[in-house]
Amino acid sequence: MADNIKASTQEHLDIYAIKDHLVFLKDGSAALVLKTTAINFNLLSEEEQDATIYAYAGLLNSLSFSVQILIRSQRKNISDYLNLIDNRIQAVASQKIKEQLLAYRQFVKSLVKENRVLEKKFYIIIPFSSIELGLSKSSFNPFAKSPQKPPYDLVYIEEKASIVLYPRRDHIIRQFARIGLKAQQLTTSELVTLYYNIYNPSLTYLSPNQINTSVSS
């Protein structure tokens, strides 16, 4: 029964494999994901805001390929921070400092309880279309069942996708640096973590180590 449920779930996922820091989809397309830092636009001076806007416009005008901008908002997990405070409380000898830390811990808990503290993460997805493999639009039948396997071997798709995606990645990283943002490609484990949490929104956020442990067990 469990195998049937697993198979049914996989049939509805577009992702075929995640390897070598790339995402491969069942239709033969692939994608590369960058994670970027952020800037607080409201804290910039008027001149800095204008410069940022011009730099961003320059970035958009420089693109000869499509990209997807993804902003993920998640409720911030403060359990690790609370554990850090608890360890500090245990280590402190002064009763006065210990009471202050206990009061601070309670303040943090109440702040998170009364206000949804959200953590925002920013991603840039650079796609590699299956059409770029040489498949024509006429090859796809809109009435056919969704493919469950890429039309070519993954090694071949990765070779073709890498030639296209890596120059695009380097271009995006350079353009973001002009705005003052640092962009970095997600590794295989980071991609697995990202998509695991996307497809399991009702679960508490899991770190890469927790996901690897749960998968291996």
C-alpha positions, 0 to 999 in steps of 0.5 A: 500500500505504501509503495502505491502511495509513493508511486502515485505521489511521484507521478504528480511531481514534475521533478525527475531527479536532483543531481550535480546541483541541477534540477531535472524535470520529466519533460527533459527540461532542467533548472539552476537555482540561485539564492540571493541576499536582500537589501532594505530599500527603505533604509537607502538614501534617495541617491542610493535608491535611484542607483539601485533602480537603475542597476536593476533596470540594467539587469533586466535589460541585459537578459536574453533569457527568462528567469523566475524570481521566487520569494518564500516566506516562512515562520521563523523557527527560534527553537535553536535560539531559545536553546542557546539562551537556555545554555547561557542561563545554565552557564551563568553563575550570577543570579541577577544575570540569570534572571535577566536572561529568563526575562529576555527568553520570555520576551522572545517567546511572547514576541513570536507568539503574538506576532508572526515573525517571518523569514523571507528567502529570495531565489532566482531560477534559471531554466533550460527548456526541453526545446533547447535539447532539439525537441520541437513544440510539435513533438508534444501532444497536449492530449498525451499523458504527462511524461514520467521520464525525460526523453534523453539520458540524464548525462546527455541532458546535463551536458547540454544544460550545463553549456547553456545554464552556467554562462547564464548563472555567471551573468546573473551573479555579476549583475546582482553584484552591481546592485550590492546583492550576493547570489550563490548557486544552491548545491544538491543537498540545498535543492533537496531541502528547498523542494522537500519543504515546498512539497511539505508545507504543513511540516515544520521546517527541516534542515538538510541534516534532518532531511538526510537523517529521515531519508536514510532511516 
